[in-house]
Amino acid sequence: MVRATVDYDLVIVGSGPAGATAARAAVRGGLSVLLVDKKQELGSPIQCSGAVSANALKEVEVLPADEFVVEPVYGFKAYDATGVSETVDYRPYRSEPIGYVVDRRRFDRHLAALAELAGVELWLKTEATGHTPRPDGTTEVHLSRLGRPVSVTAHVVVGADGVQSQVGKWAGIQTRIKLRELASCFQLVVEGVETSGLLEIVTGERWAPGGYAWIFPKGHGRAEVGLGVARTMTERDARWHLDRFMNESFLADRLKGARIIEVQGGGVPLAAPLRRQAADHIVLIGDAARHVNPITGGGIHTALRGGAIAGAFLADFLAGDLPPTAAHLEGCHQRWLAELGDTMWKLYDHKTAIFRERDPARRDALLYATMTSYFRPDSEYRKI
Ligand SMILES: Cc1cc2nc3c(=O)[nH]c(=O)nc-3n(C[C@H](O)[C@H](O)[C@H](O)COP(=O)(O)OP(=O)(O)OC[C@H]3O[C@@H](n4cnc5c(N)ncnc54)[C@H](O)[C@@H]3O)c2cc1C
């Protein structure tokens, strides 16, 4: 089959970690790529704490530049509801950080700049609104660019459009998240709270029903203090729980001098990866495909890695002569399952088992045990 001429081989919707990385991998594989984002300033407003492992950056060949790293991370400290804690600090064994806290505004801009440098065309303030398959086997993608309607043709549209993905909906893919699997998060960037290069996590339903609280270092003497809750496990919102955590928990003394300089929030899907991640002309990646670690809620690593997998898959795929039907594009999902997804499914099953436990004290104990073992050097999940 000779492919019909198109404006771009791929249109990628969303220039977050998933979309920008998929775009860079695809142009490296020889494809022409248009990357669009509806924002005029990438990564803004920030809805993320920005913790990412060193390994995640290395895998997608992103150097940890001062431009976006706000603080190196050397280990973890997990607490149970009463303040009992376990620390894993790698400083005595290695000088390199194991991860970083990044500023998402600057990180997303950096990833987009790397994509542009590789040859991707980036259109900001451009919202994708739909697509219409054409008889010649291509598809017409409808965009609103700087408020004006524009259409471009492509072989495949990649939906990297985040937790509220519309691209999946266009294709009739079941993207609805059960309320009990959506963590509602609220975090404050504060001054006046000491940190020491560790990601700190506080478990226990007393403080964060269905989730956990965190204190992350943010550079320049600042910290992020936040918390996520499952809305089906509490009648209060995440903000109420954060207030209570900061005022009443065993860390209240340490947190009482906090001066708030920024307020952020957002939803995190603690759900299973979508069972169907492709449709005719469409592939979903990142939060849009629920490529999020369902235990920690971390989605940067999985977005970067899923983006790289999809970009490379699509370059291979479009070098061949198969039509971009749902059945053929599901090959992307299969590659993702083999490289990463099977482990994510294991994590999801593990999370489900914890929350199936009826006794709250047992649930607390299971979550604490999971968090502490997750961060140990010998954990099978350490790399996600
Ligand atoms: C409070 C909070 C804290 C978090 N902390 C962490 C953390 O510390 N570490 C971690 O690993 N993860 C964290 N996460 C999760 C992480 O932010 C996400 O998993 C990650 O951003 C997913 O990347 P993505 O590229 O899939 O989507 P996104 O980063 O959401 O990017 C999607 C992009 O698509 C664009 N878009 C959407 N619709 C359209 C459209 N129709 N047309 C054009 N553009 C469109 C958006 O503007 C956006 O730029 C946190 C999340 C929250 C809410």
Ligand as a Chemical Component Dictionary entry (heavy atoms), coordinates in Angstrom:
data_LIG
# 
_chem_comp.id                   LIG 
_chem_comp.type                 NON-POLYMER 
_chem_comp.pdbx_formal_charge   0 
_chem_comp.three_letter_code    LIG 
# 
loop_
_chem_comp_atom.comp_id 
_chem_comp_atom.atom_id 
_chem_comp_atom.alt_atom_id 
_chem_comp_atom.type_symbol 
_chem_comp_atom.charge 
_chem_comp_atom.model_Cartn_x 
_chem_comp_atom.model_Cartn_y 
_chem_comp_atom.model_Cartn_z 
_chem_comp_atom.pdbx_ordinal 
LIG C1  C1  C 0 -1.315 17.619 42.682 1  
LIG C2  C2  C 0 -0.571 16.646 41.798 2  
LIG C3  C3  C 0 0.720  16.275 42.128 3  
LIG C4  C4  C 0 1.419  15.378 41.303 4  
LIG N1  N1  N 0 2.700  15.076 41.646 5  
LIG C5  C5  C 0 3.419  14.211 40.888 6  
LIG C6  C6  C 0 4.776  13.916 41.197 7  
LIG O1  O1  O 0 5.352  14.449 42.153 8  
LIG N2  N2  N 0 5.449  13.028 40.419 9  
LIG C7  C7  C 0 4.854  12.426 39.336 10 
LIG O2  O2  O 0 5.503  11.600 38.670 11 
LIG N3  N3  N 0 3.574  12.715 38.995 12 
LIG C8  C8  C 0 2.837  13.587 39.732 13 
LIG N4  N4  N 0 1.560  13.912 39.363 14 
LIG C9  C9  C 0 0.992  13.304 38.138 15 
LIG C10 C10 C 0 1.574  13.976 36.888 16 
LIG O3  O3  O 0 1.395  15.381 36.986 17 
LIG C11 C11 C 0 0.865  13.459 35.613 18 
LIG O4  O4  O 0 0.775  12.052 35.669 19 
LIG C12 C12 C 0 1.638  13.871 34.348 20 
LIG O5  O5  O 0 1.632  15.262 34.194 21 
LIG C13 C13 C 0 1.009  13.217 33.102 22 
LIG O6  O6  O 0 1.642  13.699 31.948 23 
LIG P1  P1  P 0 0.847  13.744 30.555 24 
LIG O7  O7  O 0 1.833  14.231 29.547 25 
LIG O8  O8  O 0 0.154  12.463 30.312 26 
LIG O9  O9  O 0 -0.331 14.798 30.759 27 
LIG P2  P2  P 0 -0.292 16.329 31.172 28 
LIG O10 O10 O 0 0.955  16.687 31.868 29 
LIG O11 O11 O 0 -1.582 16.559 31.885 30 
LIG O12 O12 O 0 -0.314 17.104 29.778 31 
LIG C14 C14 C 0 -1.453 17.123 28.964 32 
LIG C15 C15 C 0 -1.368 18.337 28.049 33 
LIG O13 O13 O 0 -2.430 18.240 27.095 34 
LIG C16 C16 C 0 -2.919 19.539 26.841 35 
LIG N5  N5  N 0 -4.268 19.389 26.270 36 
LIG C17 C17 C 0 -5.356 18.830 26.854 37 
LIG N6  N6  N 0 -6.397 18.816 25.998 38 
LIG C18 C18 C 0 -5.958 19.378 24.843 39 
LIG C19 C19 C 0 -6.560 19.649 23.585 40 
LIG N7  N7  N 0 -7.825 19.311 23.312 41 
LIG N8  N8  N 0 -5.828 20.265 22.628 42 
LIG C20 C20 C 0 -4.537 20.610 22.868 43 
LIG N9  N9  N 0 -3.909 20.373 24.044 44 
LIG C21 C21 C 0 -4.606 19.756 25.015 45 
LIG C22 C22 C 0 -2.875 20.212 28.201 46 
LIG O14 O14 O 0 -2.861 21.617 28.067 47 
LIG C23 C23 C 0 -1.570 19.659 28.776 48 
LIG O15 O15 O 0 -0.471 20.510 28.510 49 
LIG C24 C24 C 0 0.814  14.821 40.151 50 
LIG C25 C25 C 0 -0.491 15.194 39.808 51 
LIG C26 C26 C 0 -1.176 16.104 40.610 52 
LIG C27 C27 C 0 -2.576 16.498 40.211 53 
# 
loop_
_chem_comp_bond.comp_id 
_chem_comp_bond.atom_id_1 
_chem_comp_bond.atom_id_2 
_chem_comp_bond.value_order 
_chem_comp_bond.pdbx_ordinal 
LIG C1  C2  SING 1  
LIG C2  C3  SING 2  
LIG C2  C26 DOUB 3  
LIG C3  C4  DOUB 4  
LIG C4  N1  SING 5  
LIG C4  C24 SING 6  
LIG N1  C5  DOUB 7  
LIG C5  C6  SING 8  
LIG C5  C8  SING 9  
LIG C6  O1  DOUB 10 
LIG C6  N2  SING 11 
LIG N2  C7  SING 12 
LIG C7  O2  DOUB 13 
LIG C7  N3  SING 14 
LIG N3  C8  DOUB 15 
LIG C8  N4  SING 16 
LIG N4  C9  SING 17 
LIG N4  C24 SING 18 
LIG C9  C10 SING 19 
LIG C10 O3  SING 20 
LIG C10 C11 SING 21 
LIG C11 O4  SING 22 
LIG C11 C12 SING 23 
LIG C12 O5  SING 24 
LIG C12 C13 SING 25 
LIG C13 O6  SING 26 
LIG O6  P1  SING 27 
LIG P1  O7  DOUB 28 
LIG P1  O8  SING 29 
LIG P1  O9  SING 30 
LIG O9  P2  SING 31 
LIG P2  O10 DOUB 32 
LIG P2  O11 SING 33 
LIG P2  O12 SING 34 
LIG O12 C14 SING 35 
LIG C14 C15 SING 36 
LIG C15 O13 SING 37 
LIG C15 C23 SING 38 
LIG O13 C16 SING 39 
LIG C16 N5  SING 40 
LIG C16 C22 SING 41 
LIG N5  C17 SING 42 
LIG N5  C21 SING 43 
LIG C17 N6  DOUB 44 
LIG N6  C18 SING 45 
LIG C18 C19 SING 46 
LIG C18 C21 DOUB 47 
LIG C19 N7  SING 48 
LIG C19 N8  DOUB 49 
LIG N8  C20 SING 50 
LIG C20 N9  DOUB 51 
LIG N9  C21 SING 52 
LIG C22 O14 SING 53 
LIG C22 C23 SING 54 
LIG C23 O15 SING 55 
LIG C24 C25 DOUB 56 
LIG C25 C26 SING 57 
LIG C26 C27 SING 58 
# 
